[in-house]
Amino acid sequence: MPYDMIALTMFASMMLMLMTGQRVFAAIGFVSVFASLSLWGTGGGEIAFSAAMKLMGWYPLLTLPMFVFMGYILSESRLADDLYRMFHVWFGPVRGGLAIGTIGLMVLISAMNGLSVAGMAIGATIALPELLRRNYDKVMVTGVIQAGASLGILVPPSVVLVLYAMIARQPVGELWLAGVVPGLMMAAMFVLYIVVRCRLQPHLGPVLPPEERGTVTLREKLRLLGAGILPLAIFAAMMVPFVNGWTSLVESSAIGALTALAAAILKRRLTRAVFETTVRNTLGISCMFMWIILAALCFGAVFDGLGAVRVIEDVLVGELGLGPWEILILMQLSYLIMGTFLDDTAMLVIVAPLYVPLVGELGFDLIWYGVLYTITCQIAYMTPPFGYNLFLMRAMAPPEISLIDIYRSIIPFVGVMLLALALVTAYPEIALWLPHYVYGK
């Protein structure tokens, strides 16, 4: 059998196994090891062993448990409650103000966490009940929480960008900085949409009643404003030394984890139950990521041995005569399709061995492409019928919010995100300006 057909069979087998509900690392790893043993005999088993040794040798991999621990300690200790109270007080008098505050909350949670799942959990348990109790439109606010939670994989310290950096061999610091401006731009576009929508339809986001506003003193407002300084202080304590070259990435991640732990202690929120839950979740998530990366490395090694990347390039460029931008758009469309039934990590490890080398061959910047990939994953996360965030929202939402409501809620926000994706695609400097400025390129 020709090597290109073997590669196609491997890819189809892996997708079939994933569609049957198998774990991502198990499906990818099984196909990889089976293919290597079938092609090269017992010597093919060295591929998996070499991938494991390469994984253990990746020093930046130590950042993953640090960031996951930081996010969970802040989430489990309920420090986000103070943040939402701050936005509630300061934005309450504005039409749609609590929805705007929810987006602000999500941005700050993203800067502390790096995972969209944690942002979704916080938004659904803290913000959603308050918004519904104050007669906000259930369809709009459901979309607000899903859109805001998606920022967690773009705003640093994004765990997904760390994984992309490892697979694409790109500097994590540059990728983080590349995600800052697009992430804030997208958050601003969400806010603009909410403002315009609530101005045109005031009943969607009513202001707080005067009697409720009058019960909060200026001193209380200023005290709550300090709650917003906490995540910024944690973020600054972690990022400033790293950007200035005073610490390595691993050292900065340790600073972030210790700072978050210290904040929970100072706020007297660190109980035995909180610490135990945080450690258990950190261990589970970190091990899952390591198994997935190990499977991805093995899969990529087999694909490289088959020359699959060169075959795809010859087909797209040679036989079909597609230009670089046409190929890039096809890649993005494939992410959107896969995102209907796969999460962001699975999409990355499945197609990164194919797409990342091809993107480099076509002359595109891999830092910029990492941001495009992340934004496309955000969109795919929220796209019916099987968007990952849709079902997370359904599991956490109260009974009065149906799955149809959830589907309807994300339509305008997906439109906003597609516009943001088009802007970053057309103007790469939106993503590249900050890393170029900081690193003097």
Helices and strands as residue ranges (DSSP letters): H 3-19, H 24-40, G 41-44, H 45-56, G 59-62, H 63-76, H 80-91, H 97-113, H 116-122, I 123-127, H 128-133, H 138-149, G 150-153, H 159-168, H 172-200, G 202-204, H 210-214, H 218-243, H 249-266, H 272-306, H 308-313, I 314-319, H 324-338, H 344-361, H 366-381, H 388-396, H 403-426, H 429-439
